[in-house]
């Protein structure tokens, strides 16, 4: 591709006419979610201003945790705009956490990845003190958050990567690198498709069939690599959805992506059960 073609191939906002309206709608709906009784807002997990987590309890004892990472190509948006994405999970018995992180160019992508991993470790260690045991974490993220989900999967029990970026080389070569400032070595180190997996946690890789072809290719290629190395991976193309409409399947309590969270939780629990039986099984004699 030429530079202009490569820029257009990753410009989701230009590809979806009502993208600005969708973001405004999510912000309005998220303000209502953030006003829920019992919500714990802007809990600090690190020293930087955006190292904050919002927690929304569902009201059930020992509930699993749905953790969500927002998108915006690592350089836009905030957790506050995406709180409404927790509504589907909350209605299905999950506690929810929205993770914030420092945006580029204030932070490098390496630092952003480290921040998200730190946030998940903080939820494991400190969540119980806030009434969130986080015994099982199903991690999810959209767009750049899909990339961060794949990079941080070792800190969770299962993952749902939505419309993610898994090979950073096109981003290094297009307009996104004006703020990311990725070097060749960095894109190799930070591309999930090129990394030796650190976790065998199950991962569902979802994308819309109405998305830009490059976004669809990214998900298909990453699923192929995971499957080829015998990692638990599922590809989920959602018919007719674009890069923005796909998230309604997560916000909706009956949405297809919400159903994925429940399925991933079952898989994570089954894996834990098998591990426990293996550990506690003592040969006779």
ABEGO torsion letter per residue (X at the ends): XBAAAAAAAABAAAABAAAAAAAAAAAAAAAAAAABBGBBBGBBABABAABBBBBBBAGBBGBBBBBBBBBGGGABEBAAAAAAAAAAAAAAGBBBBBBBBBBOAABBAAAAAAAAAAAAAAAAAAAAAAGBAGABBBBBBBEAAAAAAAAAAAABABBBBBGBBABAAAAAABAAAAAAGBBAAAAAAABAAABBBABABBBBBBBBAABBAAAAAAAAAAAAAAAAAGBBBBBBBBBGBBAAAAAAAAABAABAAAAAAAAAAAAAAAAAAAAAAAAABBBBX
